[in-house]
Amino acid sequence: MNLITDSWIPALTQDGSRVTIKPAKLSEPDIMELDLPRLDFQGAAYQLLIGLLQTTFAPADVDEWMDYYDSPPSEADLQLSFDDVIHAFNVDSGDARFMQDLNPLQDVKSVNGIGGLLIEAPGGNTLKYNKDFFIKRGLVNQLSVPMAALALFTLQINAPSGGQGHRTGLRGGGPMTTLIRPSNANSTLWQKLWWNIINREAFEYPDPDFSDGSVFPWLAETRVSDKTGEPIYRGEVHPLHVYWAMPRRIRLIIDTPTDEQTASDLIDDITGVQCKQVVSQYRTQNYGHNYEGDWSPHPITPYRHNPKKPEDTPFSIKAQPGGINYKLWYMLTFTGNEKDSGFIRAKVLDHANDIHEASDGAISASGLWAFSYDMDNMKARGFYSKELPIYHIPPSQQTDLLETVLKLHELTDSIIKQLRNSIKYSWMSERQAKDSKGDMSMIDTMFWQRSEPLFFKAVENAVNNDGQLTSKPAIEWLSKISKLTEQIYEEQVLSTAVIKQRHMEQLNSLRAFLYGNKQLTAFRNRHKSTKENS
């Protein structure tokens, strides 16, 4: 099975029909979206196809990028470019196999069930001590060859720490991925992918060698990272390596169907689709490629660093409990040049601004698809996906807009803290509340989710006014967010219990904060005193 020549990608057409295509058909005008069975697989498939296009079909400059956006290449032209890397995308034949160790690992005595490739699968100790309570073992026992390849790719690009010598991904475990989304809701799959391809003038690198392992690491012997091994740094591999990094040493074991097996036996456990071959096991060996050092800026992942300690290595932004919300938005979308803010956005956002400017606004993006695992070391607590707006903001306005956004966050944080305490002291006595260390994070999550429309309405006003909020939208934001605060308190306290004196006392205390806190009052007075009427 070869990921370039075979049809294996589930996709949706314009009329909603489901088809299975090979990569060269991505540019067909009737193909609208990928249709993978899991959201993490959907994100991984996007990354695989973006990596393939960037590696083999990157445009020379902005003009060529815009030409292909409006007039996609033919299937024949794409296939001609993809032909250069066919040898690197075999899954089940030859010595070099896609995302698998060049060594067959035949000396590894134990094998793992294929479900272990899934990041949320229970680990060895969890199974040993029978602690797989929420995510049970045995749910995925066999995969089709394409889904096994995609599961392997998903693990390699997101790999969390996996025990001694089982290395994390190049971007760290469970990194945030941010992809540009077109303004037009009816955009084709080609346009959705093409927005994330960076032209060669904006992303400079030498012509790649597709045979020596500098781009596709599985074409060369693994640099073993045991006690005598050395880590891999950015300057030692080709820049395109970031799309194809392979930290884990894994070899899939492709099952050979027996005469006794029936069609009902060869079913992919994730898709439920019948297949000709299945993969039920794999071998793994520790001490694979150990990626260290600074890999920022990255084409599709935002990073953070400590401005006060420039010698420290930047690290990728990741999802946290509660999901992806607008509190992270500025970290994902701003350039990072504003007052040493400490974050470095993905390069595709810079490129999107270049396209907008070069086309005089005729070609624009309006969305950012952000997705990431929420990892607790080796444990996946969840997978989050969110579409957030982006704006093509002139560099001269970004500092003012960032200050506006940070002020809104500062005020929101103070309101949430007060709301959380008011609810806590309403649910229990003062003595119990002081001693309680219970988790109140659901209040924060609820507030961030429900206040998001208010935030972005305020941001849009600031975007249209040189980065600063005008009077009326500022007062409207504060008024509505105060009402939301009272509403959440009433839902959590007054509507769910017999109303007690302390409940009303806490409500009055909350209202006193909303309308008397120094920071909130200063914000209200500053904008009330403004003579603007917009």
N, C-alpha and C positions, 0 to 999 in steps of 0.2 A: 504494500500500500504506500503510495506517495502523495504527500499533501499538496503537491503542485499539479500533478497530472490527473489525479482522481477527483471525482465529484464527491465531496464529503461535507460541504458547508450548508447547513439548513438556513434558508432565507425566505423572506416574504416578498411577493410581487405586489404590484399596484392594486390589484383586485383582492388582495388578502390571501391568495393561494400560497401554499407552502411548496417550495422546490428545493432541490439539493444541487448545488453548483460547485464548480471548481474555481480556484482563485481568478483565472483569466476572464471569467464572466462577471466580475465585480462591476465592470463599467456599463453593463447593459442597462438601458434606461428604465426597464420594467422592474428591476430589483431595488426594493425600497429599504430593506432592513434585514439584519441577521435575526435568527430565531433559534438560539441555543436553549437547552432545557434548564439551565441554571443561570442565575444572574452573574455569578463569578465567571462562569464559562463564557457568557456573552461579552463581558469586559475583556477576558483573555483573548477571545477570538478577534475582537477589535484590535488589540495590541499586536497579535500575530500578523494580521493583514496590514496594519500600519507599518510594522517593521519590515514586512516583505516589500511593500511599495517604496518605502524610504531606502531600502537596501538596493533595490534593482531598478527603480523607475523614478528617482528623485528628479524634479525639474531643475534646469540650470539656473533660472533666475525667477523673479517675480512675474515677469511677462509670460514666461512659459507656464508658470503655475496657473495664471489666469486663463491662458488659452485652454489648458486641459480641464479646468473647472467648468468652463462653458461648453467645451467640445471634448468629451472623454475619449480616450484611445479605444481602438477596436480590440476585440478579443484577441485577434492575431498579433497585434502590437504588444499587448500585455504578455501574451504567452511567450513571445520572442524574448522579452526581457527576463521573464521568470525561468526560461530554459537554462539560464546561466547558473542557477542554484538548485536545479532538480536533484543533483547528487547529494545535497545536504538535507533533503526532506523525505528520505526513505524512512519508514517507521518500522518495518518488519523484515527487511532484507539487507544484505551486505554487512560489512564491518562497521561502517559509520552510520548510525541511526539517529534520527531527529531527537535532540535533547537527551540522548542516552550516552553513557560512558563508552568510549571506544573499546575498552576492555569488556568482554562479555560477562565478566565477574563470575565465571564458572566455579572459582574457588570458594565463593561465598556459600556456606552450607545451608543456611536458613533462607527461606523465602517469605515474602510478605503478601497478604491478600491485597488485591488491587484497590480495595476500598481505602487502604492506607495512604493512597496518593491524594485523597481529598483532605484539604487542610483542616476541616472540622472533625475528621475521623478521630476516635479515641486512640491515645498513644499506648505504647507497650505496657507501662506501669498501670495505666487505667484499666486495661484489659486483664492484666495479671491479678490485680486486686479487686476485680469485679466492680469498678466504680463508674462504669459507663451508664449513668442514670438518664441524662437528658438526650444524649446522642448515642444510640445503641450500635453495637457491633453487628456485622452481618447484613446490613441494609443494602450494601453494594458488593456483590460477589463476582460479577463479571461485567466487562464493558466491551463494546465494539472497539475495533482497532482505532478508528478516528477519535472516539470519545476518550479512549485511554491516552492517546497522543495529546489531546487537549487538556486532559486532567494533569498530565505530566508537565505540559507547558505552564499551566496555571500554578502548579507547585513551584516550578523553577523560578518564575518571575516574582513570586510572592513569598518565597520560602522563609518561614519563621525559624527560630532556633529549634533544633530537633534532637538535642542530646549531644553527647561528646563527639565532636568532629563532624556533625551534620550541619553544614554551613547555611547561613542566611543568604537571602537574595542580594544582588548587587545594590539594590536600593534600600536594604534593610528588610526586616520581616513585616509583611503586610503593608507595603507602602501605598500612599494615596496616588491614584492616577487621575489626571485631569485632561479631558479631551474636549476640543472645540466642537460646538454644535451649530449648524447653520441657522440663519434667521428664518428661512423659509420652511414652514412645517411640512411641505411636500417635497423636500429635498430627497434625492436618490441616495442609495447606499454609497455610491461612488463619491458624491459630494460630501457626505458625512465623514468618509475616510480621508478624502483629499484635503479637507480642512486641517488635518493633523500631519500632513506631509510638509516638510520645510525645504525650501529651495536651497540649492548648493551655495549660493552667495551668502545666505543667512546662516547656514550650517556647513561650515567649511571642513572638508576632510579629503584625504587623498583617495584616488580610485582604489576600491577594495580588492584584496586577493581572496577569492572565494574557495581556496583550496588549503590554506595553511593553518586554519583554526583561529586566526586573528579576529574574524567576524563570527564564525560558527564554531564554538569551542569543541563541539563533539567530533569535529574532523581531525583533531589532534589528541595526543595522549594527555590525560589529565595531569595538571600540575598538583601533585598530591601535597596536602597541607598539614602533614603530621609534624612532629617535633623538628624534623630536619627540613621540612618544606618551607616555601616562601609564599607570601600573599601576592595577589595580583593588584597592581595599581593602574590608574587610568592611562598613563602614558605607555603602558606595555602592550596594549591591545588597540585594535582599530576603533575609532569613535562609534561605529555602528554596532560594536559588541554590546552596547548598553541595551539593545533590543533583544539580544539572544543569550544573555548571561546564563550560565549553568552551574550553580553552586553544588548541586547534589549529584552523587554518583549513583545512577539508577540504570537498570536494564530490564525492559519489559520482557515477560515470558509469553510468547504468542502461542495459544493453545491450537493444537491440530485436531480438528473434529474426528471423532471415531465413527465407525459404521453404525454403532449403536445409538449415537446421538440423533435426535430428531430436531426438526425446525423449532419446536417449542423449547428446546434446551438452549438454543443459541439466541438469547434475548439480552439486549443491553439493559442493565438494571436501572439506568438513569432515564433513558429515552423510552424504554418499553418496546423498542423497534427490533425486529428480527434481523439478524446479521449472519454473514457467512463464517466469520471467525470471531472469537472472543478472547479477551485477555483477563485472566483471573489472578495472576500473580506477577510479582516483580522481585528482582534482587537489588539490594542496595549495599553500598560500602561507604563508610565515613571518610572524612578528610578529603573532600573534593575541593574545587576552586574556592579560595578564600579571598573575597573581594574586600579590600581595605582602602582607606584614603578618601579623598574628596571626589565625588562623582557628580557634583553640581556645577553649573546648571544642567538639568536633565531635560530631554525633549518633552516628556509628558508627566513629570513628577515634580511637585514643589518641594523645596527644602527650607530648613531653618538653620540659623547659626547664631552665635552669641556675639553681638557687635563689640562687646567689651573684651572679648577674648578671640581676636581674629586668628590666632594660631589653632584654635579648636576646629575639628572637622565638622562640617555641616551634616545634618541628618534629615532624612525625608520626613515630611509631615504624614501623620497617620490618623485614622479615625479613632475616636474615643467612645466610651459608653455614652449612649444617648443619641448616637448617629451623627450625621453631617448636617450642620445647620448654618445659619447665616453668621454665627459667631466666628466661623472659620473663613468666611468669604474673602475678607481682605487679605488674608495670608495666602490664598490661592490665586488671587487675581491682580494684585498690585505688583509693580516691578521690583520692589525691594530697595529702590534707590532713595526713598523718602526718609531722610533723617536716620539712616542706619537702622531701619526697622527690624532687621534680623531675619527676613525671609526672602527666598529666591523663587520666583514663580517659574513654571514650566516654560520652555522655549516656544511652545506652540502659541502661547498668548502673545508674545512679542511678534511672532510671524503673522498672527491674525491682524494685529494693528498695522503691520507693513502692508498687508493686502488691502485693508480698508483705505489706507492713505493712497496707495498706488492706483486704486480704482475710483478715487474721489467719492468714496462711500457707496458705490454701486454694488460692491460685493462686501457683505458684512456678516459677522457672526453675532449671535445674541445670547448664546447659552454655553455653559460649561458643565460637562458631565463629570462629576467627581465620584469616585468609588474606591472603597478600601475595606479590607478586613479590619475588625477591631480585635487585636491580639493581646493576650496576657501571656507573655513569653511564648510557650509552645501551644497554648490553648486559644482557639478561635471563639471569641464571645459572640461574634456576629459578622455579617457582611452588610455594609451600608452603601447605598447608591442615591445620588441626589443631583438634580439639574438646577444650577444656579445661573442667574443672569450675568452677563458681562457687558461692559460699556467700552466703547472706543474713546478713551479719555486722552486729551492732549497732555504731554508730559508736564507742561507748565501748571496744570491744574491738579495733578495727582497728590501733591503734598497737602493742599487745602482740603481735598476730598478725603484723604486719609485722616486728617485731624477731625473732620466732621464725623466720620464713621467711628473713630475711637471714642469720641465724646458720647455718641449714642450708645456704644457698648458700655462705657463707664457708668452712665446713668442706668442702663438696663441691669447691669450687674448689681448695683446698689438696691434697685427695686426688688430684684429676685431674692437677694439676701434677706431683706425685710419681710417679704412675703413668706419665705420659707420659715423664718422664725415665728411669724404670727401664726402660721398654721400649726407649727410644732407646739407652741405654747397654748394653742386651743385644743389640741388633741389630748394633752396630758397636763397634769399639774405642774406648777413651776419647778418643784423639786425634781419630779420625774424628767421634765424637759431638760433641766441642767445636766442631769446624769446620763441622759439618753444619747447614744451614739448611733442611732438608727439611720438608715440610708434615706435621705430626702431628695435624692437626685431626680426622682420622677417629677417633682415640682419644677425644677430647672428645665428639664426636657420639655415638659408641657408648655412652659412659658416661651421658650425659644421657638418652638414650633408654631404656636398660635400668634406670636407677635411678628412673624416673618413678613407678612404682607405690609404691615405698618412700616417696618424698617426699609424695605425696598421702595416703597412709595416716597419716603423721605429722601432716600439716596437718589432716586430719579430727579427729584427737585434740585438736589445739590449738583448733580451731573450737568443739568441745564443752566446752572447759575455759577459757573466757574469754581465748582467744588464746595460751595457754601450754601447752607440752608437759608432760605428766605423766611420771613416772619410767619406767614399764615401756615405753611406746611410744618414748621417747627412746633408751633403751638398745637396744631392738630395731632401731631405725633405724640406729644406729651399727654394731651387730653385722652386720646384713645388708649394709650398704653396704661394710663392710670385706671381707666374704666375696666380694662382687661384684668388688671391686678385685683381689683375688687371682685370682679366676676369669678376669677379662679378661687379666691378665698371663700366666697359664698358657696361655690360648688363643693369645695373640699370640706367645709366646716358646717355652714348653716343649713345645708340641704341634706346632711347625712346624719344628724344627731339631734337630740333634744337640746335646744338652745340654752346655754348656761351663761351666767354673768360674765365669765372669763372670755367667752366667745365674742360678746359685744365689746368688751374692753379691748381685745386684740384687734377687732375691726376698727374701732376708733383710733387705736394706736397706729394702725396701718394707714388710715386716712390722714392722720396728722403727719405722717412721714411723707405721703404723696404730695401733700399741699403745703408742707412747712419745712421740709428738708432743705438745707442751705444750697446744695448743688442743684437740686431740682428748681428751687425758687430762683436762683441766679440764672439758670437756663431760661426759665419762663419770663423773667423780667427783661433779660437781654433781648429776647425776640419780641416781646410786647412793646418795648421802647423803640424798636426799629420802625422807621417811617414807611418801609416798603409795604405794599398791599398785595404783593404777588403771592 
